[in-house]
Amino acid sequence: MRVVVAHGLTQEATIPIMDKALDKLLSGVGGSSVQILDQKSTWNGSVMTFSFTGKLGFIAVPLKGTINVEHTNVTVLMDLPPVVTTFIGEDKLRAIVDENVRSLLRAGPQFNR
């Protein structure tokens, strides 16, 4: 799944916001918050590679992907397991990630505090 969001900030200001964003990316899935477990991330320049387990109720699903902070956009790429696309739907998940990234970017640097 690919989500591209224009950020309107500098790349330097956007990277710290996205660095703290993993636990917020999937909030609101299924009408309740997804727990983010075993979160790991590394940065190589402006690209974060991440992995975590998303837990909703008794279902735990490993997810991985990248967040690329470009000069004008943030691009989130996630490998979605079939259980996620079957029960949540890629379009719904894409809309949730898009809105959550936009919300974090609107909050700007104060989110980083």
N, C-alpha and C positions, 0 to 999 in steps of 0.2 A: 504494500500500500504506500502511496506517495501523497504527501500533503505539502503544498507550497504556499507560504504566507509572506506577503510583503511586510517589512518591519519598520521602515521610516526612521530608524535609529542608526547610529554608527555600528559597524561590525564589532568594535571594541566594547560598546555598551550592551550589545545584544548577547554576546557570548556568556557573560556571567548570569544573565537572566535564564538562558537555556540550560546552563550548567545545573541550576537548581530546579529545573522544570519537570523532570521525569515523573515525580509523584503526582504532578498536576495534569499531565497529558491525558490520562484516561479517566479523570474524575467525572462522574456522572453517567458512566456506562451502566446500563441496566437499572437506572433509577436510583442507584446507590453508589457509593464510592468503591472503587476497586482498590484493594490493598496492594501495595507494591512491596515485594519481598526480594531479598537477595539481589539488590540493585548494584550493578557494576557499571562504571563508565570510565572511558579514557579519551583524552583529547589528543588529536594530531593536527596542530594548527587550528583551523576553524571548523574541524569535523569531529564531532563526538560519536564514538561507537559505544553503544549501550546494550545491556541485557538485564532482564529482571523477570521475576515471576509475578504475573498478575493473578490475584486471588479474588474471586467473587463468590461468596458463600463457600460451598465445599469444593468448588472447581478451581484448580490452580493450573495456569498455563504459562510456560516459558515463552518470552518474547525477546526479540533482539532487533537492532536496527541502527540507524545513524541519524544524527541531526547535523545538517550542514548549514552553518551561518555564513551566508554570502553577503556581499555589500548591500544588497537591496532586499533579499529574501531569506527566509528560513525554510529549509527543505527537510521534512521528516520522512524517512524511509523505514518501514517496518515490515519484517517477515511475519505474516499472519498464519498461524496454524489453522487447519481446516475447522477445528472446533470453534474457533473465534468467528470465522466467516459464516459458519452454519448457524450459530446461535445468536450472534449479535448483528452480523452483516457488515460487509466492508464499507458500504456507503454510509451507514449509520456511524461506524467507528471513525471514518474519515471526517465526517461532519463534527463529531465530538472533539477530535484532535485539533481540527482547524479552529474551532471556536475557543478551545482552551489555550492554544498558542496565541491567538489574537488577544485574548484576555490578559495573558501574561505580558505581552508586549505593550498593551495599553497601560498596564500598571507600571511598566518601565522600571527604572532603577530602584524605586522603593520596594518592589517585589524582592529584590536582592538583599534587603536588610534582614 
